[in-house]
Amino acid sequence: SEPMRPEELVARVFGLLPDEGADATGPETCEDWDSLGHLNLVLEMEQVYGVALSTDDALAITDVASMKRILAERGARW
């Protein structure tokens, strides 16, 4: 089966409704997207998409759009 879409993963990690994870969703718009939430998101990304993310990758994730870009750069598909 296909991995979940990045929007769905963000919604799951942060307890949002499935349609609340838009490209612009990030720490500015999501109350629970704090440093611990960010770490949880990165760990989930690695597990769900089978990628290894560097510290630089993790720091470059500022919203769903950048999350998609980094996943795509690592060869992830959804």
N, C-alpha and C positions, 0 to 999 in steps of 0.2 A: 504493500500500500504506500501511497505517496506520503512523505512527511507533511506535517501540518504547515500551513502558511505562516510566515513570520508574524503577521497580525494576530493569528490565533494563538501563537506561542506567547506573545506579549500579553494577550488577554488572559491566558491561563496563569502565567507567572504572577501577574498583578491583580488578579481577581476582577477583571473587567468583563463586560459583556462581549461576546465574540465580535460584534461589529464596532466595538469601541477602539480597536487597535488600528488606527489610521497611520499613514506614512509620517504625519507630523507628531504622533504620540511619542512623548519622551518625558524626561524628568520635570520639565516645565509644566506639563499638562497632566501628569499622572502622579498623584500624591504618594503612592507607595514605591515609586521608582527612585529610591535613595541608594546609597552606596551598597548596602546589603542586597537590596533588590536587584541592583545592577549585576552584582556578582552571581546571584541566583540565575539571572537571565543568561549570562555568559555560559554558565555551567550547563543550563538547559539547552542552549544553542549547540554546544559541543556534543551533547548526548543525542539530541533529536536529529541533527544533521550530519553527525559523524565527522566533524571537523575539529582541528586543533587551532585555537585562537591564541595569539600572542597578547602580551600586555598592551602593545600598541594597538592591536585590533580592538581589544576591550575598551581602551580609552577613546577610540574613534567612534564608538557606538554612542550616538547622542539622541537618536530617535529611530523609529521603525525604518525609515528610508535608508539611513546609514547602515543599519543592521542588515538589510537586504543586500546592499552593495558589498559589504564585507563577506557575507555568506557566499554571494556569487563569485567573488574573487577567490574564495577557498574551494570552489567547485561544487558547492551545495546546490541542490535542486529541490523544488517543491511544487 
